[in-house]
Amino acid sequence: MDSLFSKTVKAGKTTYFIDVREAKNKNKYISIAESTLSKEGEEKKFTRKSITIFDNAAEQLRDAFAEAMKIMQK
């Protein structure tokens, strides 16, 4: 499935992937994934976690994120 939008943000050993995709029913959703590099002995391992945000919650999440950003900037 192709992304309508894709952005990668690197932050140290963590990389975030933000994608906007379209479901089969034509509804759009946001997928946010986090990939973290960890070392187990000599072996390097990536751990990936993701969340999906559907359109019915996107605006509320955006507003909550904006509030959180204001607190972080103080």
C-alpha atoms as one frame of an Amber mdcrd trajectory, in Angstrom:
protein
   0.000   0.000   0.000   1.460   3.331  -1.055   1.608   6.337   1.211  -0.083
   9.596   0.292   2.472  11.330   2.510   5.619  10.061   4.174   8.097  11.737
   6.522  11.069  10.291   8.412  12.417  11.953  11.567  15.724  10.756  13.026
  16.481  11.385  16.693  19.605   9.642  17.947  19.065   5.874  17.993  15.368
   6.300  17.261  13.731   6.906  13.892  10.087   7.934  13.522   8.072   7.248
  10.375   4.898   9.243   9.759   2.671   8.149   6.885  -0.759   9.078   5.597
  -2.415   6.134   3.867  -5.761   5.346   2.313  -7.768   2.269   3.300  -9.719
   0.155   0.808 -12.884   2.053   1.784 -11.112   5.325   0.792 -10.838   6.598
   4.401  -7.484   8.139   5.192  -5.486   7.375   8.323  -2.133   8.258   9.883
   0.400   5.609  10.774   3.196   6.544  13.193   6.007   4.057  13.697   9.065
   4.161  15.936  12.173   2.116  15.193  14.826   1.922  17.909  18.314   0.443
  17.622  19.449  -1.632  20.567  22.485  -3.781  21.171  22.288  -7.244  22.657
  25.872  -8.339  23.101  27.493  -8.082  19.679  24.141  -8.189  17.881  22.349
  -5.026  16.756  18.579  -5.268  16.827  15.810  -2.919  15.711  12.574  -2.757
  17.676   9.558  -1.334  15.861   6.305  -0.092  17.394   3.462   1.600  15.590
   0.090   3.221  16.119  -2.694   3.981  13.677  -4.821   7.095  13.963  -8.121
   7.115  12.111  -9.832  10.261  10.877 -12.450  10.291  13.657  -9.712  10.911
  16.279  -7.182  12.912  14.248  -8.362  16.409  15.194  -8.612  15.607  18.913
  -5.137  14.117  18.854  -3.766  17.149  16.983  -5.256  19.484  19.609  -3.836
  17.412  22.481  -0.437  17.352  20.793  -0.516  21.153  20.344  -1.268  21.577
  24.064   1.599  19.261  24.974   3.976  21.209  22.712   3.057  24.480  24.455
   3.989  22.944  27.820   7.287  21.612  26.458   8.250  25.038  25.104   7.907
  26.755  28.513
